[in-house]
Amino acid sequence: MVDPKGFITLRRATPERQAVAERVRHWGEFYQPVPDASVRTQASRCMDCGVPFCQGDTGCPVRNIIPEWNGLVQRGEWRAAFDSLHSTNNFPELTGRLCPAPCESACVLSIVNEPVAIRHIEQTIADRGFAEGWVQPRPPRRATGFKVAVIGSGPAGLAAAQQLRRFGHGVVVFEKSERVGGLLRFGIPEFKLEKSVLDSRLDQLEGEGVQFRTGI
């Protein structure tokens, strides 16, 4: 850890919202950008607990290796943090915006202080991955010959499709609506999730060979 006393000396900080007068003029996300240095400071509040409840049964449902990528962010090792995050989570740019963050309520620091700003750190890692061009298609090296149909293109369907395709199966996602995304596209308002974020991830899936059939 860069600052072993960060959990004592530093206060939790999360992105500020745009002023209401500005917010009502558009439908987009309204949290203000945060400098990388501030995110690294927040990551240094992680205690790297011996028993990290944030990633256990009481914390992250996908078991993100939270102390690991917090430590990497502290040291400015963004690419390594990106790889660690993606080892457990197909779509961290989505969970970093939408997840209710049970990891934070399970954070040991929250017993005596405010929890580590895990969700914001996660979103920052994911968004940096897109900005740096690290999110690239990873098509399978060989085909298994099996074909799989995935019904529905919500977050679960998309994650299943990506994992199955990376194993080498032929994957077709069937969606009843005219556009792909399910709940992510039609159930989440733009100010919570700009659809360009979703579309960027769908580009990766298509590049990996996942096929989509809409209006079914």
N, C-alpha and C positions, 0 to 999 in steps of 0.2 A: 504494500500500500504506500502511496506517495505521502500522505499525511495521516499517520496512525491516530491522530487526535481530531481528525476532521469532524467526527460525529459529535464531539464535545464543543468545538470552537466555532463551527459553521451552522448557519440557520438554513432551513429549507427555503428554496425559492423556485417558483414555477413561472412560466411565461405570463406576461401581463396581457390583458385583453385590450383591444382597441377601444377608444372612447365610444360611448353609445351613439353619439352624433355621427361618427364615422361608420360604425357597424351597420346602422340602418340603411346605409346607401348601397349596400351590396349584399350578395347572398353567399359569399365565400367564407373561408375560415378566418377567424378574427383574432387569433392569438399572435402576439408580436414575436418576430424572430429573436432568438437568444444567441449571443456570441458563444463560440465553442469554448472559450475559456470559462465562461460561467457554467456550462454543462459539465466540464471537467471538475470544477469546484464542487458541484452537486454530487458527482460520482464519488468524490473523496469523502463524503459523509458515510459511505458504506463501511460497515464494521467488519466485513469479511467473516461473518460468524462461523464458528465451528459447526453449528447445526443451522444451515440457512433455511429458516422456515419460509422465506419468500419464494423458494423454488420447490418446496415440498408439498405434501398433501393439503396443507392449510393455505398454500400460496398459489403460485402460477399453475393453471390447469395444464399448460403445455410443457411445464418444467423447464422454462428458460433458465440458463445457467447465469443467473443474475449477478452474483458476486464476481464471477469471472469477467464478464464484459464491463462491469463497473470499474474493476481494476484496470482493464485495458484502456477505457476511456480516460481514467485519471492520468495515465501515462501518455495520452495522445496517440495511442495505437489504434486508430479508428478502423483500419482495414481488418485487423485481427478481431476487433470487437464486432464488426459486421459479420465476419465469418462465424464467430461464436454464436451470435444471435440467430443466424440463419440455420445453424445446425439443429435447432429445435423448433423453429417457427418459420413457416413458409411466408407469412405475410405480416412482418412486424410493423410495417407502415400503417397497417389497418388496426392491429391491436394497440399500437402506440397512441392511436387517436380514440378508439372506441371502447377498449376494454375497461371494465369497472375497477381494474387494478386490485384484485385480492392480494397480490404480492405486497402492496403497500400496507394494507391492514395487517398482514402477517409479519411485516418487518419488525425485528426485535427492537430497533431503535424507537419505534412508536410507543413502547412501554413507558418511556420517560421523556420522549421528545417527539417532534414531528418525524414521520417516516422519510426515508430516502425518496426522492422524486423519480422513482423507477420508470414510470410510464413515459415521462417526458424524455428521459435519457434514451429509452428504447426508440421512441419516435425520431429523436435526433440522429441516432445511429442509422436507422433505416432511410431517412430522408437524405442523409449524407451519401449513403450507398447509391441512391439514384443520381444524385448530383455529380458524383465522381465517376459514374459509368460502371460501377461494380455489379449492378444487377444486369446480368447477361443470361441468355438462354443456355441451359445445360442439357442438351439433348442426350438421350442414352447412347452408349457406345455400341450396343447391339440390341437387336429386336428379339423378343421372346417368342413372337408369333401369336401370342394371346391378344384378344380384343376385349375391351371393357367399356361398358356404357355407364355413364354417370348421369343420374337424373337430378337436375337442378344445378344452377350455377351460383348458388350462394357461397359463403365462405367455406363451409364444410365440403361442398361439391368441388370447388376449385382446388382446395388443398389436396383432396383425395385424387383428383385428376392429375395434379402435378407430381405427386409421389408415385402414382401408378405409371405415369409416362416415364419418369426417370428410372424406373425398374426395367423399362424396355417394352412395356405393353402398349398396344395401340389403344388410344383413349378418345372417345367421343362424348362430349357433354351435351345433353339435351335440355333445352330451356324453353318453357312455355311462352315467355315474353319475347318481344322482338329484339331485345338487347340483352347481352350477357351481364350478370352481376347479382341477380336475385335481390336479397335484402340489402346488399351493399349499394346497389344502384337505385332501387325503388323505395327502400324503407329508411334510409339514412339521409337526412337533409344535407344540403351542400355545405352549410356552415360547420357541420361536424366532419364531413368527408368530401372534399372536392373530388369530383368524378375523374379528373385527370390523373389522380393518384391511382385509382382503380384501373384506369385504362393503361397506365404504364406497366402495371403488373400483368395485365392480360396480354400485352405485347410479348412479355417474356414467355408466358404459357404457350402462345401460338408459335413462337420461335422454337420451342422445344418439341412441337409437333402435336400438341393437344388440339383437337378439332371441336368446333362448336356448331350445334344445330339449333337455331332459334325458331320461335313460332310453332313449336311442336305441341 
